């Protein structure tokens, strides 16, 4: 199975940037669709962004369009989330997820493997 480990979270002021990384190990990663989800305090886990197996197609939640960018480097078995112009409402635990299908979905239930999560806190 696939093991996922997130890194790069932390505390940042509003308007700042962070880059999250998700390193995958185990079975072949290159044909898995990948997603980033987040869960704020007292909220449900929701889609942030997703990417198909090759990186040719992406999805972004309306709340992060123009600010966040997802990318992947299959040679390094890593997916990234570049987060710019951060807002306090972006504060959440961010989770990397993978599914054994080449195209992404937007529901958490459609993903098979999950990382432990990394905390992102944005101060005003």
C-alpha positions, 0 to 999 in steps of 0.5 A: 500500500501507499504511505503518505507523509506531509511536511511544511506546515507551520505558523505564518502571518496573513499574506504569507506563503507556505509550501506543503510537501507530501512524500509517498512510498510503497507501490507505484505512485505515478498513476495515482490521482492525488488530492489535498484536503483540509479540516478546520476546527469544528468543520468537516474535511473538505477538498482543497485541490486535486491533480490527476496522475500526469498533472495535466488536469487540476481542480481547485476549491473556489476559496483557494483559486488564484492563491494555491497551486498543486503540482507533482513530481512523479520521479520524486514520488512527491506532490506539493501544495504552494500556498500564497496570500494566506488568510486566517480562514485557511487555518486547518490541518491539511491532509494529503490523499491518494487514490488508485485511479488515474483521475481525481475526485473531490470527495474524501470518501473517494480516496484510499490513502491518507497522510497524518496531516500537517497543521497550518495556522495563519495569524491576522 
